[in-house]
Amino acid sequence: MIGPALGAGREAEVFPWEPDAVVKLYRTGFLGYEAEGSALRLLDVHGIAPRLIDVVDVDDRRGLVLERLRGSDMLTMLERRPWRLPFLARRLAAAHLRFNRITAPDSLPDLREVMEARIRRAPLSAELRAFALRELSALPGGDRLTHGDFHPGNILMTGDRDVVIDWAGAARGAPEADHARTLLLLRWADPLPGTSPLARRLIVAGRSIFARAYAYHYRRGGAASPHDLSSWLTVVIAARMSEGIEGEHPKLRALLEAAQRRSLRHHAGTD
């Protein structure tokens, strides 16, 4: 028997399992447990992710039994102590750099293939889709570990450890792509459902400052090429459109159209 859910998302629910463990049960039809399991096995010796204890089946649902962590996520810390924004931005960048330097196993999906599939099913005009796919085709591949959804809500601060959770979108690719995805989430993503009114106000007021501080510390780590980052931002914005968050679509579409105009001006100037 498992107790009441501790948390729930689109793909999975988390339940208590043992005194020092939880089970993350994936909803029927979602296969993120494959990538998450591969990433957690890789990270077992690094201490930056929950320890994978077992893989189980409960009521025909695949579950990952994970180390139970006690602490607050960084988003909650930002809400409670907004004056610590510079310090937390530096810690977010440090955690990101730490796993983006790790070579990913071949068992993880290729990030460029994941991005292409998402762009093809995104609600975009044929012209914008073709533009985003051209940008993607010119970008290099990579073999580093990428998270795919790295943001302050997915990092738990547990005393002496910063622990990254929710690895269902883990892939093998270029660090710049993962960095671009995080910048998109920090700058333009709608707050998560259930975010308190106070947190929403803080996000609006401080997101630009936090994103710049995080980007500064990530660049200092030497893991991002400015040229590739600009193109990756275009790609991840287009891919984000496939996630069904309709409230974001107008601003994301405007960002893509602005990127397309810049590209056209650049190519006109080089002819």
N, C-alpha and C positions, 0 to 999 in steps of 0.2 A: 504494500500500500504506500502511496505517496500522498503528501499533504497538499494543501492549497497552493496554487501557483505563486511563486515569488516574483515573476515578471513574465511578460508576453510580448511578442513581436509578430510581424507578418509571417515569418517562416517557422517560428518555434516558440515554445513555452519552457520556463525554467521552474522546476519543482525541487523541494528538499528531498534528499535521498538518504543520507546518513548524517550523523552529527557534523562531519567535516567534509561533506560532499553534496553536490546538487546534480540533478539530471536535466539536461537540455533536450527536450523531446521535440523533434521536427514534425511539423504538420505534414499530413499525407500529400505526396506530390512534390515536396521540396527536397532537394538533394544536397543542400549546403553542408550536410554533415560530412560528406566525402572530403571537400576542401578543408573544412574546419579540422577534421581529424588529422589530415596530412600536415597542416600547419602546426597543430599542437604537438604532434610527435616530433617535428623538427625543432620546436622551440623548447622542448622539455629541459634541455641542459642550459638554457639561457635565462630562465627565471623571469621572463617578460610576459608570460601568458599563463593562464590557469593550467595546472597539471591534468592531463588526460588520464583518468583512472581506468575506465572501462568503456566498452561499447555494448549497449543493450537494446532489446526490443520490448516495448511496453504497449500493449493493445495495438499491435501492428504498426507501431511508430518507432522509428530508429531514434535512439537516444545516446548522448554522450554524457558519461558520468565524469564530472569535473570537480577538482579541488574547490571547496567552498571558501570564498574570499570575504573578508569583513573589512569594510572601509567605505568611503564615499567616492562617487565618480567625480571627475574634474568639473563637469558642468554644474553639479551641486556645489562644489567648492567655489566656483566663480559666482554663483548666486549668493552664497553666504558671505564670501569675503572678496568682493570685487576689487578692493585695493591691492590684492595679490595678483592681479592680471599679468603684469610683466613676468613675475616668477613662474606662474603657471604656463604661460606661453613658452617660456624657455624649457620647462619640463616636458611639455607636449612635443616640442621639436626634438628634444633629446631621445625620447622614447621612439619617435618615428624613425629617426636616423639609426637607432640601434637595430631595428629589425629590417630596415630597408637595405642594410649592408650585408644581410645574410643571403647566401646562395639558396635558391628555392629548388625543391625536388621536381623531377619531371612529372610526378604524379599530379601536380597542380596545373590548372588550366593556363593556357597562354593568354596573357592579358590583352594583347592586340586582337586576338580572335574573340575574346569576350566583348571588347569594345565594339568591334565590327558588328557582332550580332545584335547588340543593344541599339546601335545607331540605325540599323536596318529596320527594327521594329518600332522606332520612336515616331511619334506623330509630327513629322517634319515635311515641309514641301520637298519635292524632288530636287529642287535647286540647292536647298540647305543641306539635304542629306548627301548629295554628291560632293558638296564642298567639304563637309566633315569627313567623309570617307577619303577624299584626296589628302586632307591634312594627316589623317591616320596613316595612309600608305607611305607617306614620306618620313614617318617617324621610325626610329630604330626599335628593335625588340630589346629584350633584356632577360636576365636570369636571376634577378633579385626577388626577395619575398615582398609581396605587396599585400596590403590588408583589404583595400577596396572600399572601406567605409570608416576611415580613421578620423575621429573627432572627439571632443572632450567628454561626451557621454559614453564613450567606449574605452575609457582608461580609468581604472580604479586605483585610488591612492590608499595603500594599505600600510601605512607606517613607513617602513624602509623600502617598500617596493612600489613601483608604478607598473600595474599589470594591465595589459591590453586584452580586451575581451571581444567576442563576436567575430570570429574568423570565417564565417560562411562565405564571404566574398574573396578569400585569399586566392592569389594567383601568382604566376611567374612573369615578371616583366621589368620595365624600366622604373627606377625610383621616381623620376620626374612625373610619371603618370599618377602615382599614388599621392605625391605632393600636390599635384594639381587638383585631384579629387578632394583632398582636405581643404585646400584654399576655396574651392567651390562651396563646400559645406559651411565653412566659417563665414564666408562673405554673403552668400545668396540663398542658402537653403532655408526653407520655412522651419520654425522651431518644431521639435517633436511633439506629437499629440500628448496632452497631459502636462505640458510645460506651464508652470504657474505664471499668472500675469506679471509678477515682479520679475521673474526670469526673462519673460518676453521683452520687457522694457529694458532690462540690462543687456540683452542680446542686441537689440536695435541700437542702443547707445554705444556699446563697446565692441561690436563685432569687427569693425574696420581696424581699430587699434590693436585688438587681439590678433587678427589675421596678419597684420604687418609685423607684429613682434614675433609671432611664430615663424613667418617666412624669413625674417632676418636671421634667426637662430638656425633654421634649417639650412639656409644658404651658407652660413658660416661653416657648417659641417662639410661643405663641398660636394653635396649630393644632388645638385640641380643645375642644369644648363639653362640659362635664361631663354635662349632661342627655342629649345625643345619645350620648355615650360609653357611658353605662349601657345604653341601648337597643341600641346596636351590639354590646356585649358579649353580650347575649342572642342577637342574630342570628348572630354569628360562632360562638358555642358550638353553636347548633343546626346551622349549616352544617358545622361540624367533624365532626359525627356521621356525615356522609355519606362520610368519607374512609376508613372501614374499619379504624380503629385501635381494635379492640374493648377493649383494656386500658384505654382512656380513657373508655369509655362510662359506667360507673357514676358517676364523678365529674362528668362533663359533664351527665349526666341530672339528678344532684342539684343542680347549679348552675342548670339550667333550672327545675326544680321550685321552688327557692328564689326565683328571679326571678318566677315566676308567682304565688307566694304574696304577695310584696311588692306586685305589681301589683294583686292582688285587694284587699289591705288598703288600698292607696291609693285605689282607686276606691270602696270601701265608705266611706272617710272623707270623700269629696267628695260623696257622694249626700245 
